[in-house]
């Protein structure tokens, strides 16, 4: 994982899948950028989590995945855009619309 593409403030947390087990990259990210990589550990992990910490990571990841699946389920099947700016404009407009709709209509 490369921290150069991440525009995150120090002391940020990134929640990662259990398949991600690069301990060196995890340590480097924490020491150089102050970013903590919260990985859902496998049972046979070299760095196992306590059961309370594993539950916390699982519930946080579940919330994130629920929001993301709700958003992607409502995305249109295709987005017609000629330029990257047009695509990003449509994408941002869609996310803003979903945010406003979920805040005021639901």
SETOR-595246 format. One line per 3 residues: number of its first residue (from 0); for each residue y, z, x of N, C-alpha, C, O. Coordinates in Angstrom, 3 decimals, m for minus. Layout:
# residues N
NUM = Y,Z,X,Y,Z,X,Y,Z,X,Y,Z,X | ...;
//
This chain:
# residues 106
0 = m1.172,0.000,0.846,0.000,0.000,0.000,1.234,0.000,0.891,1.326,0.779,1.839 | 2.157,m0.857,0.587,3.372,m0.979,1.392,4.535,m0.342,0.641,4.796,m0.693,m0.509 | 5.220,0.574,1.269,6.334,1.271,0.627,7.615,0.461,0.675,8.592,0.835,0.026;
3 = 7.647,m0.637,1.421,8.873,m1.421,1.542,9.304,m2.017,0.209,10.502,m2.118,m0.058 | 8.356,m2.413,m0.629,8.682,m3.018,m1.916,8.988,m2.003,m2.998,9.357,m2.380,m4.111 | 8.843,m0.723,m2.694,9.088,0.309,m3.685,10.505,0.840,m3.550,10.904,1.296,m2.479;
6 = 11.255,0.781,m4.627,12.609,1.322,m4.628,12.581,2.644,m5.380,13.155,2.768,m6.462 | 11.910,3.628,m4.798,11.757,4.924,m5.435,12.459,5.996,m4.635,12.483,5.937,m3.405 | 13.032,6.975,m5.313,13.679,8.069,m4.588,12.638,8.984,m3.955,11.480,8.984,m4.374;
9 = 13.031,9.757,m2.958,12.102,10.721,m2.366,11.602,11.703,m3.418,12.271,11.946,m4.422 | 10.429,12.259,m3.182,9.753,13.190,m4.078,9.299,12.532,m5.374,9.090,13.222,m6.372 | 9.143,11.202,m5.378,8.599,10.504,m6.535,7.088,10.639,m6.524,6.488,10.964,m5.499;
12 = 6.478,10.385,m7.675,5.024,10.414,m7.788,4.548,9.090,m8.353,5.124,8.568,m9.308 | 3.497,8.551,m7.763,2.876,7.327,m8.252,1.457,7.685,m8.668,0.701,8.251,m7.879 | 1.096,7.360,m9.894,m0.253,7.637,m10.377,m1.106,6.400,m10.161,m0.749,5.300,m10.583;
15 = m2.245,6.596,m9.495,m3.100,5.473,m9.110,m4.499,5.644,m9.680,m4.908,6.738,m10.071 | m5.210,4.546,m9.714,m6.567,4.503,m10.225,m7.538,5.150,m9.247,m7.227,5.291,m8.064 | m8.701,5.540,m9.730,m9.712,6.176,m8.887,m10.269,5.217,m7.838,m10.849,5.663,m6.848;
18 = m10.106,3.943,m8.032,m10.614,2.968,m7.071,m9.779,2.957,m5.787,m10.220,2.420,m4.771 | m8.586,3.539,m5.823,m7.694,3.521,m4.668,m7.951,4.756,m3.815,m7.554,5.862,m4.185 | m8.608,4.575,m2.682,m8.962,5.722,m1.839,m8.555,5.526,m0.383,m9.302,5.911,0.517;
21 = m7.412,4.949,m0.137,m6.928,4.763,1.225,m6.132,6.005,1.617,m4.929,6.081,1.368 | m6.804,6.969,2.227,m6.171,8.245,2.555,m5.061,8.087,3.583,m4.055,8.793,3.518 | m5.229,7.172,4.529,m4.205,6.963,5.555,m2.912,6.451,4.920,m1.826,6.932,5.245;
24 = m3.027,5.477,4.015,m1.839,4.957,3.337,m1.204,6.036,2.466,0.020,6.118,2.365 | m2.026,6.851,1.848,m1.524,7.955,1.027,m0.714,8.937,1.878,0.367,9.369,1.478 | m1.241,9.285,3.047,m0.538,10.202,3.950,0.738,9.573,4.512,1.772,10.235,4.598;
27 = 0.665,8.311,4.890,1.836,7.613,5.431,2.954,7.522,4.403,4.124,7.717,4.730 | 2.593,7.229,3.169,3.584,7.120,2.096,4.285,8.459,1.885,5.488,8.510,1.628 | 3.526,9.529,1.995,4.109,10.857,1.786,4.992,11.286,2.965,6.074,11.836,2.760;
30 = 4.536,11.038,4.190,5.316,11.497,5.347,6.554,10.645,5.592,7.594,11.184,5.973 | 6.478,9.337,5.386,7.632,8.482,5.687,8.638,8.406,4.550,9.842,8.347,4.799 | 8.170,8.406,3.304,9.073,8.217,2.174,9.171,9.432,1.264,10.030,9.476,0.384;
33 = 8.302,10.417,1.465,8.305,11.579,0.585,7.751,11.264,m0.792,8.006,12.000,m1.746 | 6.997,10.178,m0.909,6.423,9.757,m2.185,4.974,10.233,m2.245,4.190,9.979,m1.330 | 4.632,10.915,m3.314,3.276,11.436,m3.479,2.460,10.462,m4.312,2.874,10.061,m5.399;
36 = 1.310,10.090,m3.800,0.395,9.212,m4.512,m0.634,10.089,m5.215,m1.478,10.710,m4.570 | m0.555,10.134,m6.533,m1.473,10.960,m7.326,m2.653,10.092,m7.745,m2.570,9.346,m8.721 | m3.737,10.192,m7.011,m4.919,9.373,m7.261,m5.910,10.165,m8.097,m6.187,11.329,m7.811;
39 = m6.440,9.526,m9.130,m7.520,10.129,m9.903,m8.773,10.045,m9.033,m9.357,8.973,m8.878 | m9.169,11.150,m8.482,m10.257,11.164,m7.503,m11.626,10.953,m8.137,m11.879,11.363,m9.270 | m12.509,10.296,m7.370,m13.906,10.179,m7.779,m14.615,11.491,m7.479,m14.102,12.331,m6.740;
42 = m15.786,11.658,m8.052,m16.530,12.919,m7.857,m16.933,13.129,m6.406,m16.944,14.263,m5.927 | m17.263,12.056,m5.701,m17.717,12.181,m4.313,m16.583,11.979,m3.309,m16.822,11.557,m2.177 | m15.375,12.274,m3.713,m14.205,12.079,m2.869,m14.180,13.057,m1.701,m14.663,14.185,m1.801;
45 = m13.605,12.598,m0.590,m13.420,13.466,0.579,m12.368,14.525,0.295,m12.427,15.630,0.834 | m11.404,14.185,m0.554,m10.341,15.110,m0.942,m10.434,15.398,m2.445,m9.639,14.868,m3.220 | m11.380,16.218,m2.861,m11.536,16.458,m4.303,m10.374,17.270,m4.872,m9.738,18.050,m4.163;
48 = m10.110,17.074,m6.159,m9.077,17.831,m6.861,m9.709,19.017,m7.577,m10.907,19.026,m7.862 | m8.888,20.004,m7.858,m9.363,21.087,m8.714,m9.514,20.531,m10.125,m8.940,19.486,m10.435 | m10.258,21.193,m10.970,m10.482,20.673,m12.316,m9.186,20.641,m13.123,m8.999,19.743,m13.944;
51 = m8.297,21.596,m12.906,m7.012,21.604,m13.617,m6.149,20.420,m13.187,m5.526,19.768,m14.024 | m6.112,20.147,m11.899,m5.316,19.037,m11.378,m5.907,17.701,m11.835,m5.165,16.775,m12.163 | m7.232,17.599,m11.857,m7.883,16.369,m12.335,m7.565,16.129,m13.803,m7.330,14.991,m14.209;
54 = m7.555,17.193,m14.603,m7.219,17.063,m16.021,m5.770,16.618,m16.190,m5.476,15.767,m17.029 | m4.865,17.188,m15.400,m3.452,16.807,m15.466,m3.265,15.328,m15.128,m2.521,14.624,m15.811 | m3.931,14.859,m14.085,m3.830,13.446,m13.704,m4.412,12.552,m14.792,m3.859,11.496,m15.099;
57 = m5.533,12.980,m15.375,m6.185,12.176,m16.405,m5.296,12.042,m17.640,m5.169,10.945,m18.184 | m4.685,13.121,m18.089,m3.844,13.052,m19.280,m2.566,12.243,m19.015,m2.105,11.508,m19.888 | m2.003,12.379,m17.827,m0.808,11.598,m17.489,m1.127,10.113,m17.450,m0.380,9.296,m17.989;
60 = m2.244,9.763,m16.807,m2.648,8.357,m16.751,m2.952,7.815,m18.140,m2.642,6.662,m18.437 | m3.555,8.637,m18.992,m3.869,8.204,m20.348,m2.587,7.883,m21.119,m2.528,6.882,m21.833 | m1.566,8.725,m20.977,m0.280,8.471,m21.630,0.335,7.172,m21.142,0.826,6.376,m21.941;
63 = 0.311,6.955,m19.831,0.880,5.733,m19.254,0.124,4.511,m19.754,0.744,3.519,m20.134 | m1.197,4.564,m19.761,m2.003,3.427,m20.207,m1.814,3.150,m21.689,m1.842,1.991,m22.102 | m1.623,4.188,m22.500,m1.393,4.002,m23.927,m0.075,3.275,m24.175,m0.018,2.344,m24.978;
66 = 0.976,3.697,m23.490,2.277,3.036,m23.646,2.189,1.580,m23.192,2.682,0.680,m23.872 | 1.560,1.357,m22.044,1.462,m0.007,m21.516,0.638,m0.900,m22.441,1.013,m2.051,m22.664 | m0.465,m0.405,m22.982,m1.283,m1.228,m23.872,m0.564,m1.502,m25.187,m0.731,m2.572,m25.772;
69 = 0.234,m0.544,m25.657,1.026,m0.765,m26.866,2.048,m1.869,m26.642,2.267,m2.714,m27.510 | 2.670,m1.852,m25.468,3.657,m2.892,m25.157,3.002,m4.260,m25.016,3.470,m5.236,m25.603 | 1.933,m4.338,m24.250,1.315,m5.643,m24.000,0.643,m6.212,m25.235,0.508,m7.430,m25.353;
72 = 0.217,m5.360,m26.158,m0.394,m5.860,m27.396,0.629,m6.592,m28.252,0.270,m7.474,m29.032 | 1.894,m6.235,m28.113,2.945,m6.854,m28.919,3.673,m7.979,m28.186,4.561,m8.611,m28.756 | 3.309,m8.233,m26.938,3.910,m9.347,m26.210,3.508,m10.658,m26.876,2.408,m10.769,m27.415;
75 = 4.381,m11.634,m26.841,3.976,m12.948,m27.357,2.904,m13.561,m26.455,2.783,m13.208,m25.282 | 2.138,m14.476,m27.020,1.062,m15.110,m26.249,1.610,m15.939,m25.090,0.959,m16.070,m24.054 | 2.792,m16.490,m25.265,3.421,m17.245,m24.177,4.933,m17.043,m24.237,5.511,m16.841,m25.305;
78 = 5.542,m17.104,m23.087,6.997,m16.990,m22.982,7.495,m18.283,m22.347,7.206,m18.568,m21.185 | 8.242,m19.055,m23.117,8.747,m20.324,m22.579,10.079,m20.060,m21.872,11.059,m19.651,m22.496 | 10.094,m20.295,m20.586,11.314,m20.144,m19.803,11.303,m21.192,m18.703,10.262,m21.478,m18.110;
81 = 12.459,m21.753,m18.442,12.581,m22.803,m17.430,12.820,m22.209,m16.044,12.327,m22.736,m15.047 | 13.572,m21.116,m15.980,13.878,m20.489,m14.695,13.353,m19.047,m14.676,13.003,m18.484,m15.713 | 13.309,m18.480,m13.501,12.875,m17.085,m13.375,13.882,m16.151,m14.039,13.499,m15.129,m14.608;
84 = 15.166,m16.496,m13.969,16.191,m15.690,m14.631,16.000,m15.691,m16.143,16.163,m14.663,m16.800 | 15.656,m16.849,m16.684,15.392,m16.945,m18.125,14.177,m16.125,m18.525,14.177,m15.472,m19.569 | 13.138,m16.159,m17.691,11.939,m15.374,m17.962,12.248,m13.883,m17.934,11.833,m13.142,m18.826;
87 = 12.980,m13.440,m16.905,13.317,m12.024,m16.793,14.220,m11.568,m17.935,14.087,m10.447,m18.425 | 15.133,m12.433,m18.355,16.006,m12.114,m19.481,15.191,m11.894,m20.754,15.440,m10.941,m21.492 | 14.227,m12.765,m21.012,13.386,m12.629,m22.203,12.506,m11.386,m22.110,12.292,m10.690,m23.102;
90 = 12.006,m11.120,m20.925,11.155,m9.952,m20.739,11.942,m8.659,m20.953,11.466,m7.750,m21.633 | 13.129,m8.571,m20.383,13.974,m7.387,m20.556,14.378,m7.230,m22.021,14.376,m6.119,m22.552 | 14.721,m8.324,m22.665,15.092,m8.260,m24.087,13.926,m7.759,m24.932,14.128,m6.991,m25.872;
93 = 12.723,m8.181,m24.608,11.548,m7.731,m25.345,11.307,m6.239,m25.146,11.014,m5.528,m26.107 | 11.424,m5.762,m23.926,11.219,m4.338,m23.648,12.297,m3.494,m24.324,11.998,m2.431,m24.869 | 13.533,m3.951,m24.294,14.622,m3.223,m24.955,14.378,m3.182,m26.458,14.583,m2.146,m27.091;
96 = 13.949,m4.284,m27.028,13.654,m4.328,m28.463,12.548,m3.348,m28.821,12.657,m2.636,m29.820 | 11.487,m3.299,m28.026,10.412,m2.348,m28.282,10.889,m0.910,m28.164,10.482,m0.053,m28.948 | 11.745,m0.642,m27.193,12.262,0.702,m26.993,13.115,1.137,m28.177,12.963,2.249,m28.685;
99 = 13.998,0.272,m28.609,14.871,0.593,m29.753,14.025,0.755,m31.019,14.235,1.676,m31.808 | 13.086,m0.137,m31.191,12.227,m0.061,m32.374,11.423,1.237,m32.405,11.315,1.880,m33.449 | 10.866,1.615,m31.270,10.066,2.852,m31.254,10.929,4.090,m31.385,10.461,5.113,m31.885;
102 = 12.176,4.025,m30.948,13.054,5.193,m31.014,13.647,5.395,m32.408,13.815,6.534,m32.845 | 13.964,4.312,m33.108,14.693,4.443,m34.355,13.904,4.081,m35.612,14.197,4.583,m36.697 | 12.918,3.224,m35.467,12.197,2.776,m36.652,10.941,3.602,m36.884,10.611,3.924,m38.026;
105 = 10.250,3.940,m35.831,8.969,4.658,m35.989,9.122,6.103,m36.296,8.127,6.810,m36.450;
//
